[in-house]
């Protein structure tokens, strides 16, 4: 299934806003899914991560209708690197026993979003759209 940049950006924005809310107000929920014990230190890092997810959500919401550009490509490329990096890290942490099998849900979502942006970039190139 091929998704347009607009659709993918909207989905990513929603996922990021949802993660911002959960990490900000209920970090123990995600940590429990990952079989990681909640602590004040983990909560501190989780709340800070929530703000980053809120920022990403806002960026993807605002750029969803943007035409092909250097800025749009930079945002996509950065998200591809981040998504695949988090997926690899999550899988490695699971293999090393630092997280439970619930982390694999996050790995799946991160991998899917990364592939989605790779696919959206490929479709843009195939359609002959160029970066201004």
Buried (B, 14 or more C-beta within 10 A) or exposed (E): EEBEBEEBBBBBBEBBBEBBBBBBEEBBEBBBBBBBEBEEEBBEEBBEBBEEBBEBBBBBBEBBEEEBBEEBBEBBEEBBEBBBEBBEBBBEBBEEEEBBEBBBEBBEBBBEBBBBBBBBBEBBEEEEEEEE
